[in-house]
Amino acid sequence: MIRILVNSAGLGHAGNLETQEVDQILNMIDVNCRALTAVTMTCLPYFRKGSRIIQLDSGSAFLPQPGFAAYAASKAYVLSLSRALKEELRSRQISVTAVCPGPVKTDFFATGGIKLNPVKRLFLIKPERVVRKALFDAEKGKAVSVCGGSMNTPSASVSSWPGSAYPGFSLSSGRSPVSGASASV
């Protein structure tokens, strides 16, 4: 039996989609979407009442991001899958939490060739903080765990962005496009 599954593998590549290598983007989709789905599906028969699935996602999942389009789209997949799976597994009393942090202080950016601007560097959070918040929110049965200062600042407001997928939604206002979301600085 599996008590807790944490899917935490992920890749990201920055740049306009037309400038990216097809194989590089497909590899990222394989890791971020296909591998996560395969591992989750393989484990499903081994969960029991009270088991938890924690899917490491990203704050990028909430909105399209020019210059980071394929990554954000792959993370939107993880968020959607996790929220749907939570409902599918409700009768078995298995919890699913998508962890959507802001930028985390890891090798992710260097590995993906992503240069952080000075403002984003101010908001880097320690991985240990993301883990503590994720475990707390998973224990509470939350569908989405949001962590990081950049997820709560006025500059993160998306309600006024052109083509916003979530009209009226602002991370700084505490309102969320996802039920069960939890934000923390």
C-alpha positions in Angstrom: 0.0 0.0 0.0 1.1 3.6 -0.7 0.3 6.2 1.9 1.8 9.2 0.1 2.9 9.8 -3.4 4.9 13.0 -4.2 5.4 13.6 -7.9 8.1 16.3 -8.0 10.1 15.9 -11.3 9.8 18.8 -13.7 11.6 20.7 -16.4 11.2 24.2 -17.8 12.6 26.1 -20.8 12.2 29.8 -21.4 11.8 31.6 -24.7 9.2 32.1 -27.3 7.9 28.8 -28.6 9.0 29.4 -32.1 12.7 29.7 -30.9 12.6 26.4 -28.9 13.8 23.0 -30.1 10.9 20.7 -30.7 12.6 17.8 -29.0 13.4 19.9 -26.0 9.8 21.0 -25.6 8.5 17.5 -26.1 10.9 16.1 -23.5 9.6 18.7 -21.1 6.0 17.7 -21.8 7.1 14.0 -21.3 8.4 14.8 -17.9 5.9 17.4 -16.7 2.8 15.6 -18.0 3.3 12.1 -19.3 5.6 10.8 -16.6 3.5 12.4 -13.8 0.4 10.8 -15.3 2.0 7.4 -15.7 3.4 7.3 -12.2 0.1 8.4 -10.7 -1.9 5.9 -12.7 0.5 3.1 -11.8 0.1 3.8 -8.1 -3.7 4.3 -8.1 -4.5 0.6 -7.2 -2.2 0.8 -4.2 -3.7 3.7 -2.4 -6.0 3.2 0.5 -8.4 5.4 2.5 -6.4 8.4 3.8 -3.7 8.2 1.2 -2.4 11.4 -0.3 -1.1 12.4 -3.7 1.0 15.6 -3.9 1.7 16.8 -7.4 4.4 19.5 -7.6 3.0 22.1 -10.0 3.8 25.8 -10.3 2.2 29.2 -10.0 2.7 29.3 -13.8 -0.3 26.9 -14.0 -2.8 29.7 -13.4 -2.2 31.8 -16.5 -0.7 31.7 -20.0 2.8 33.1 -20.0 4.4 34.4 -23.2 8.0 33.5 -23.2 7.3 30.4 -21.0 4.2 29.2 -22.9 4.9 25.4 -23.1 6.0 25.2 -19.5 3.0 27.1 -18.2 0.7 24.9 -20.4 2.3 21.8 -19.0 1.7 23.0 -15.5 -1.9 23.9 -16.3 -2.3 20.3 -17.3 -1.0 19.2 -13.9 -3.4 21.5 -12.1 -6.4 20.4 -14.1 -5.5 16.7 -13.8 -5.0 17.1 -10.0 -8.2 18.9 -9.4 -10.2 16.3 -11.5 -8.4 13.4 -9.9 -9.2 14.8 -6.4 -12.9 14.6 -7.3 -12.6 11.1 -8.9 -10.9 9.7 -5.8 -13.2 11.5 -3.2 -15.3 8.3 -2.7 -12.1 6.4 -1.8 -11.1 9.2 0.6 -7.8 9.8 -1.2 -6.6 13.4 -1.2 -4.9 15.1 -4.2 -3.1 18.4 -3.8 -1.5 20.4 -6.6 1.4 22.4 -5.1 1.7 25.8 -7.0 4.6 27.8 -5.6 6.1 31.0 -6.9 9.8 30.8 -7.9 11.8 28.4 -5.6 15.5 28.6 -4.9 16.7 25.5 -6.7 18.7 24.6 -9.8 15.6 24.7 -11.9 16.3 28.1 -13.4 20.0 27.4 -14.2 19.2 23.9 -15.6 16.6 25.3 -17.9 18.7 28.3 -19.0 16.3 30.7 -17.4 17.5 34.1 -16.3 15.6 35.5 -13.4 15.1 39.3 -13.4 16.2 41.1 -10.2 12.7 41.5 -9.0 11.9 37.8 -9.2 15.1 37.0 -7.3 13.7 38.9 -4.4 10.8 36.5 -4.2 12.7 33.2 -4.4 11.6 30.9 -1.6 13.4 28.1 0.1 12.3 24.6 -1.0 11.8 23.6 2.7 9.1 26.2 3.0 7.3 24.9 0.0 7.5 21.4 1.4 6.2 22.4 4.8 3.3 24.3 3.3 2.5 21.5 0.8 2.4 18.8 3.6 0.2 21.1 5.8 -2.2 21.7 2.9 -2.3 18.1 1.9 -3.0 17.1 5.5 -6.0 19.5 5.4 -7.2 18.0 2.1 -6.7 21.2 0.1 -6.9 20.9 -3.7 -4.3 23.5 -4.3 -1.4 24.7 -2.2 0.0 28.2 -3.1 3.2 29.4 -1.5 5.6 32.3 -2.0 5.6 36.1 -1.8 5.3 36.6 -5.5 2.0 34.8 -5.4 0.5 37.5 -3.1 1.9 40.8 -4.3 -0.1 43.5 -6.2 2.2 42.9 -9.2 0.8 39.3 -9.3 -2.7 40.7 -9.9 -4.1 39.2 -13.1 -7.6 40.7 -13.2 -6.4 43.5 -15.4 -4.2 41.4 -17.8 -5.5 41.4 -21.4 -7.2 38.1 -22.1 -7.1 37.0 -18.4 -8.4 33.5 -18.1 -9.9 34.4 -14.7 -11.6 37.8 -14.8 -11.8 39.4 -11.4 -9.1 37.1 -10.0 -6.2 38.6 -8.1 -3.7 36.7 -6.1 -3.2 39.7 -3.9 -6.9 39.9 -3.1 -7.1 36.4 -1.7 -9.8 35.4 -4.2 -8.9 32.3 -6.1 -9.9 30.7 -9.4 -9.6 27.3 -7.7 -11.8 26.1 -4.9 -9.8 24.9 -1.9 -6.7 27.1 -2.8 -4.6 28.3 0.0 -2.1 31.2 -0.2 0.8 32.0 2.1 3.6 34.5 2.1 
